[in-house]
């Protein structure tokens, strides 16, 4: 079974709103074995809506539509579907009672505009709206659309998500004969081209029904291994075989196979080892500490964070020698090491990490360009401090994200080797 997703609203075409609905629906459909053919954004013009829906119904067994079901003049989806299918509308008593109950809870009374929100296309399977006013619909379209399905939902994300989870996904899951398995493989410290070269043999011999997608992002690249088929056991076996083959070839760069974030992976390693960590940050401005503490239960291993943005703060808070700053500069491995030592001493943690760099857009030079990052990691048990310098390319926001990712990678590599 394949699907089209149609998002209706002039605000999408004008760039006034990001289409998060489509990405949510595509991922949710993939989870029940329904592949998406295409995603289309359409204006609020009735003939345009009807034309787009007709084309989509010719292409796909299921067409999911969001937007245009509200009470205002620019909400034209229902009337466009009436025109396309040549059907009338009727009052859904279930939708009306659901809406009346919702209005009572909110201290409002029913009126004609609200009553219209309970009007549905004749022959629809009604989707009750547990978060808002407009009812959704699952419509078997009949000829000339080969009995394909049209699903109408509001454009409000919370309303759409509730309808998808409570009604739409169970409805079409029961109709789908396919099983699907998605496994993310998350990497650090390797680029897309190098990773592709490393796993080329795996990619060239994928089992039938299995695909491999590269998902580059600001901090690196992940892979998504997807397998679809009618035999659940075979699907699981083929998917696992591909993941295992990738791990065999790229193990040193893989930090997770599944939904775990880098922060969660680090948290698991810290909890398992019983070690504690503290951080001293300059260029990352607290982002490393923020990411580490995004994990529930992080108080068991994260002791303290210092944001020392100025030279004076580095010297007074962490005891960084003024001479080191003057001789080597604030962005240097020497200062990063002094920050890490000071952080270790002040916090009492088992190890401490420090960041200092130039996020940009100003502050760089030929010798120390924008994107330069110095990291240092100090370890209590050995009394050692290790440091390195890295160079990133991006604007200020992107550099800070990449700096924080490099810092977390440093912690991950230390824990993995411990």
C-alpha positions as CSV (number, residue, x, y, z in Angstrom):
1,X,0.0,0.0,0.0
2,X,1.3,3.4,-1.0
3,X,0.2,6.9,0.1
4,X,0.3,10.6,-1.0
5,X,0.3,13.4,1.6
6,X,-1.4,16.6,0.7
7,X,-1.0,19.7,3.0
8,X,-3.5,22.5,2.3
9,X,-2.9,26.1,3.2
10,X,-1.6,29.3,1.6
11,X,0.6,29.8,4.7
12,X,2.7,26.8,3.6
13,X,3.3,28.1,0.1
14,X,4.3,31.5,1.4
15,X,6.8,30.1,3.8
16,X,4.9,31.4,6.9
17,X,4.7,27.9,8.5
18,X,6.9,24.8,8.4
19,X,5.1,21.7,7.3
20,X,5.8,19.5,10.3
21,X,2.5,17.6,9.7
22,X,3.9,15.9,6.6
23,X,7.1,14.6,8.2
24,X,5.1,13.2,11.1
25,X,2.6,11.5,8.9
26,X,5.3,10.0,6.6
27,X,7.2,8.5,9.5
28,X,4.0,7.2,11.1
29,X,2.9,5.6,7.8
30,X,6.3,4.0,7.3
31,X,5.9,2.4,10.7
32,X,2.9,0.4,9.5
33,X,4.4,-0.5,6.2
34,X,2.8,2.2,4.0
35,X,5.3,3.9,1.8
36,X,4.8,7.6,0.8
37,X,4.9,8.3,-3.0
38,X,5.0,12.1,-2.7
39,X,4.2,15.1,-0.4
40,X,2.4,18.0,-1.9
41,X,1.5,21.5,-0.6
42,X,-1.6,23.1,-2.1
43,X,-3.3,26.5,-1.9
44,X,-6.7,27.2,-0.4
45,X,-8.3,27.5,-3.8
46,X,-11.1,24.9,-4.3
47,X,-10.5,23.9,-7.9
48,X,-6.8,23.5,-7.1
49,X,-7.5,21.3,-4.1
50,X,-9.9,19.1,-6.2
51,X,-7.3,18.8,-9.0
52,X,-4.5,17.8,-6.6
53,X,-6.6,15.2,-4.8
54,X,-7.8,13.7,-8.1
55,X,-4.2,13.3,-9.3
56,X,-3.1,11.8,-5.9
57,X,-6.0,9.3,-5.9
58,X,-4.9,8.1,-9.3
59,X,-1.4,7.5,-7.9
60,X,-1.9,6.1,-4.4
61,X,-4.2,3.8,-2.5
62,X,-4.4,6.3,0.4
63,X,-4.3,10.1,0.3
64,X,-3.9,11.9,3.6
65,X,-5.0,15.5,3.6
66,X,-4.5,18.1,6.3
67,X,-5.9,21.6,6.5
68,X,-9.0,23.4,5.2
69,X,-11.6,21.9,7.5
70,X,-12.1,24.9,9.7
71,X,-15.1,27.4,9.9
72,X,-13.5,30.3,8.0
73,X,-13.9,31.3,4.3
74,X,-10.5,30.0,3.3
75,X,-11.3,26.5,4.6
76,X,-12.3,24.8,1.3
77,X,-11.3,21.2,1.6
78,X,-14.7,19.7,2.4
79,X,-16.4,21.5,-0.5
80,X,-13.6,20.5,-2.9
81,X,-14.0,16.8,-1.9
82,X,-17.8,17.2,-2.4
83,X,-17.1,18.5,-5.9
84,X,-14.6,15.8,-6.7
85,X,-16.6,12.8,-5.4
86,X,-20.0,14.3,-6.3
87,X,-21.3,13.6,-2.8
88,X,-23.3,15.7,-0.3
89,X,-22.6,16.3,3.4
90,X,-24.5,15.1,6.5
91,X,-24.4,15.8,10.1
92,X,-22.5,13.3,12.2
93,X,-24.3,12.9,15.4
94,X,-21.2,11.4,17.1
95,X,-19.1,14.3,16.0
96,X,-21.8,16.8,17.1
97,X,-22.1,15.3,20.6
98,X,-18.3,15.1,20.9
99,X,-18.0,18.8,19.9
100,X,-20.9,19.8,22.2
101,X,-19.1,18.1,25.1
102,X,-15.9,19.9,24.3
103,X,-17.5,23.3,24.1
104,X,-19.2,22.7,27.5
105,X,-15.9,21.9,29.0
106,X,-14.5,25.2,27.6
107,X,-17.5,27.2,28.8
108,X,-18.8,27.9,25.3
109,X,-22.1,27.4,23.6
110,X,-22.8,25.7,20.2
111,X,-23.6,27.9,17.2
112,X,-24.1,27.4,13.5
113,X,-20.4,27.8,12.7
114,X,-19.5,25.2,15.2
115,X,-22.3,22.9,14.0
116,X,-20.8,22.9,10.6
117,X,-17.6,21.4,12.0
118,X,-19.6,18.2,12.6
119,X,-20.7,18.0,8.9
120,X,-19.0,15.2,7.1
121,X,-19.0,13.8,3.5
122,X,-21.7,11.2,2.9
123,X,-20.5,7.7,3.6
124,X,-17.5,8.7,5.6
125,X,-16.0,6.9,8.6
126,X,-15.9,9.7,11.1
127,X,-12.8,10.5,13.1
128,X,-13.7,12.2,16.3
129,X,-11.5,15.2,17.2
130,X,-10.4,14.9,20.8
131,X,-8.3,18.1,20.7
132,X,-10.4,20.5,18.7
133,X,-13.6,21.2,16.8
134,X,-13.4,19.9,13.2
135,X,-14.2,16.2,12.6
136,X,-11.9,14.1,10.4
137,X,-13.0,11.6,7.8
138,X,-11.9,8.4,6.2
139,X,-13.6,8.1,2.8
140,X,-13.8,5.1,0.5
141,X,-13.8,6.9,-2.8
142,X,-15.2,4.3,-5.2
143,X,-15.0,4.7,-8.9
144,X,-13.2,6.2,-10.8
145,X,-10.6,6.1,-8.1
146,X,-10.5,2.3,-7.7
147,X,-11.9,2.4,-4.2
148,X,-8.8,4.3,-2.9
149,X,-9.1,6.1,0.4
150,X,-9.1,9.8,1.2
151,X,-8.3,10.8,4.8
152,X,-9.3,14.3,5.8
153,X,-7.8,15.8,9.0
154,X,-7.4,19.3,10.5
155,X,-4.1,21.2,9.9
156,X,-3.5,21.9,13.7
157,X,-0.6,19.5,14.5
158,X,-2.0,18.4,17.9
159,X,-5.4,17.5,16.4
160,X,-3.9,15.7,13.4
161,X,-1.5,13.7,15.6
162,X,-4.3,12.5,17.9
163,X,-6.4,11.4,14.9
164,X,-3.5,9.6,13.4
165,X,-2.6,7.7,16.6
166,X,-6.1,6.9,17.8
167,X,-7.9,6.2,14.5
168,X,-6.0,6.4,11.2
169,X,-3.0,4.2,12.0
170,X,-5.0,1.4,13.5
171,X,-7.5,1.6,10.6
172,X,-4.9,1.2,7.9
173,X,-2.6,-1.1,9.9
174,X,-5.5,-3.6,9.8
175,X,-5.7,-3.3,6.0
176,X,-1.9,-3.5,5.3
177,X,-0.4,-6.9,4.7
178,X,3.2,-5.7,5.0
179,X,5.6,-5.6,7.9
180,X,8.3,-3.0,8.2
181,X,11.4,-2.6,10.3
182,X,13.4,0.6,10.6
183,X,16.7,0.6,12.4
184,X,18.8,3.8,12.8
185,X,22.5,3.5,12.9
186,X,24.1,6.6,14.4
187,X,27.7,7.6,13.8
188,X,30.3,10.1,15.0
189,X,33.5,11.4,13.5
190,X,33.0,10.2,10.0
191,X,31.7,11.9,6.8
192,X,29.1,10.7,4.4
193,X,31.5,9.8,1.6
194,X,33.9,8.0,3.9
195,X,31.1,6.0,5.5
196,X,29.7,5.1,2.1
197,X,33.1,3.8,1.0
198,X,33.4,1.8,4.2
199,X,30.1,0.0,3.7
200,X,29.9,-0.2,-0.1
201,X,29.8,-4.0,-0.1
202,X,26.9,-4.0,2.3
203,X,25.0,-1.5,0.1
204,X,25.7,-3.4,-3.0
205,X,24.2,-6.6,-1.6
206,X,21.1,-5.5,0.2
207,X,18.3,-8.1,0.5
208,X,15.2,-7.6,-1.5
209,X,12.8,-5.2,0.3
210,X,15.7,-3.5,2.2
211,X,16.8,0.1,1.6
212,X,19.7,2.1,3.1
213,X,19.3,5.9,3.5
214,X,22.0,8.4,4.5
215,X,20.7,11.1,6.8
216,X,23.3,13.9,7.2
217,X,22.7,16.5,9.9
218,X,24.6,19.3,11.5
219,X,26.6,17.1,13.8
220,X,27.4,14.2,11.4
221,X,25.6,11.4,9.5
222,X,23.2,8.6,10.5
223,X,21.9,5.7,8.5
224,X,18.4,4.3,8.3
225,X,18.0,0.7,7.4
226,X,14.4,-0.1,6.3
227,X,13.1,-3.6,5.4
228,X,9.5,-4.3,4.2
229,X,7.9,-7.6,3.4
230,X,5.0,-9.9,4.1
231,X,6.9,-12.3,6.3
232,X,7.6,-10.7,9.7
233,X,10.4,-13.1,10.7
234,X,12.2,-12.6,7.3
235,X,11.9,-8.9,7.6
236,X,13.5,-8.9,11.1
237,X,16.2,-11.3,10.0
238,X,17.2,-9.3,6.9
239,X,17.2,-6.0,8.7
240,X,19.3,-7.3,11.5
241,X,21.7,-8.9,9.0
242,X,22.4,-5.5,7.3
243,X,22.8,-3.7,10.6
244,X,25.3,-6.3,11.8
245,X,27.3,-6.1,8.6
246,X,27.5,-2.3,9.0
247,X,28.6,-2.6,12.6
248,X,31.3,-5.0,11.6
249,X,32.8,-2.5,9.1
250,X,32.3,0.8,11.0
251,X,32.1,-0.2,14.7
252,X,34.5,2.5,15.9
253,X,32.3,5.3,14.6
254,X,28.9,3.9,15.7
255,X,27.5,5.1,19.0
256,X,24.0,3.7,18.8
257,X,21.7,1.4,16.8
258,X,18.2,2.6,17.7
259,X,16.6,5.7,19.0
260,X,19.2,6.6,21.7
261,X,20.8,10.0,21.4
262,X,24.5,10.7,22.0
263,X,23.6,12.2,25.3
264,X,21.7,9.1,26.3
265,X,24.5,6.8,25.2
266,X,27.0,8.8,27.3
267,X,24.6,8.7,30.2
268,X,24.4,4.9,30.0
269,X,28.2,4.6,29.9
270,X,28.6,6.9,32.8
271,X,25.9,5.1,34.9
272,X,27.5,1.7,34.1
273,X,31.0,2.9,35.0
274,X,30.0,4.8,38.1
275,X,32.1,7.8,36.9
276,X,31.2,11.5,37.3
277,X,31.8,14.4,35.0
278,X,32.0,18.2,35.0
279,X,32.5,20.6,32.2
280,X,34.0,24.1,31.7
281,X,32.8,25.9,28.7
282,X,33.7,29.1,26.9
283,X,32.7,29.0,23.2
284,X,29.8,26.6,23.8
285,X,28.2,28.8,26.4
286,X,26.7,26.0,28.5
287,X,25.5,23.9,25.6
288,X,27.5,20.8,26.6
289,X,26.1,20.9,30.1
290,X,22.6,21.5,28.8
291,X,22.8,18.5,26.5
292,X,24.3,16.2,29.2
293,X,21.5,17.2,31.6
294,X,18.8,16.7,29.0
295,X,18.9,13.0,30.1
296,X,16.6,12.0,33.0
297,X,18.7,10.9,35.9
298,X,21.8,12.8,34.8
299,X,22.3,14.1,38.4
300,X,23.8,10.7,39.2
301,X,26.8,11.4,37.1
302,X,26.9,15.1,36.1
303,X,28.3,17.2,39.0
304,X,28.9,20.7,37.8
305,X,29.2,23.1,34.8
306,X,31.1,26.3,34.5
307,X,30.5,28.9,31.8
308,X,33.6,31.1,31.7
309,X,33.2,33.3,28.7
310,X,35.7,36.1,29.5
311,X,39.4,35.8,30.3
312,X,38.8,37.3,33.7
313,X,36.2,34.6,34.4
314,X,38.6,31.9,33.3
315,X,41.3,33.2,35.6
316,X,39.1,34.0,38.7
317,X,36.7,31.0,38.5
318,X,39.0,28.2,37.3
319,X,42.4,29.5,38.2
320,X,43.6,29.7,34.6
321,X,47.1,31.4,34.7
322,X,47.0,34.9,33.3
323,X,50.4,34.2,31.8
324,X,48.9,31.3,29.7
325,X,46.2,33.5,28.3
326,X,48.7,36.3,27.4
327,X,51.2,33.9,25.9
328,X,49.0,31.4,24.0
329,X,45.7,33.2,23.8
330,X,42.3,32.3,25.2
331,X,41.7,29.9,22.3
332,X,44.6,27.5,22.7
333,X,45.2,24.0,24.0
334,X,47.2,25.4,26.9
335,X,44.3,27.4,28.2
336,X,41.8,24.5,27.5
337,X,44.0,22.2,29.6
338,X,44.2,24.8,32.4
339,X,40.4,25.1,32.3
340,X,40.0,21.3,32.5
341,X,42.3,21.1,35.5
342,X,40.5,23.9,37.3
343,X,37.2,22.3,36.6
344,X,38.4,19.0,37.9
345,X,39.7,20.5,41.1
346,X,36.6,22.7,41.7
347,X,34.0,20.0,41.0
348,X,35.6,16.9,42.5
349,X,34.5,14.9,39.4
350,X,36.3,11.8,38.1
351,X,37.0,13.7,34.8
352,X,36.4,17.1,33.4
353,X,36.1,18.5,29.9
354,X,36.8,22.0,28.7
355,X,36.0,23.9,25.5
356,X,37.4,27.2,24.1
357,X,37.1,28.3,20.6
358,X,35.9,30.9,18.0
359,X,32.2,30.5,17.0
360,X,32.2,33.6,14.8
361,X,31.3,35.5,12.8
362,X,34.0,37.8,14.2
363,X,37.1,37.1,16.2
364,X,39.0,34.9,13.8
365,X,42.4,35.4,12.2
366,X,44.6,33.7,9.7
367,X,46.3,31.8,12.5
368,X,43.1,31.1,14.5
369,X,40.1,31.2,12.1
370,X,36.5,31.2,12.9
371,X,35.5,27.6,13.6
372,X,38.6,26.7,15.6
373,X,37.9,24.6,18.7
374,X,40.3,23.6,21.5
375,X,39.2,20.7,23.7
376,X,40.8,19.3,26.8
377,X,39.9,16.4,29.1
378,X,41.4,16.0,32.6
379,X,41.3,12.7,34.5
380,X,41.6,12.5,38.2
381,X,42.7,8.9,38.6
382,X,45.7,9.2,36.2
383,X,46.4,12.9,36.7
384,X,46.6,13.3,32.9
385,X,45.2,16.0,30.6
386,X,44.7,15.3,26.9
387,X,43.9,18.0,24.4
388,X,43.2,18.5,20.7
389,X,42.4,21.3,18.2
390,X,39.6,20.9,15.6
391,X,38.3,23.2,12.8
392,X,34.7,23.5,11.8
393,X,33.0,25.4,9.0
394,X,29.6,27.1,9.5
395,X,27.9,30.1,11.0
396,X,27.8,30.9,14.7
397,X,24.8,28.7,15.5
398,X,26.1,25.8,13.5
399,X,29.6,26.1,14.9
400,X,28.3,26.0,18.5
401,X,26.3,22.8,17.7
402,X,29.3,21.2,16.1
403,X,31.5,22.3,19.0
404,X,29.2,20.7,21.5
405,X,29.0,17.5,19.4
406,X,32.8,17.4,19.3
407,X,32.9,17.8,23.1
408,X,30.4,15.0,23.6
409,X,32.3,12.8,21.2
410,X,35.5,13.4,23.3
411,X,33.6,12.2,26.4
412,X,32.1,9.2,24.5
413,X,35.5,8.1,23.2
414,X,37.1,8.4,26.7
415,X,34.3,6.3,28.3
416,X,34.4,3.7,25.5
417,X,38.1,3.3,26.0
418,X,37.9,3.2,29.8
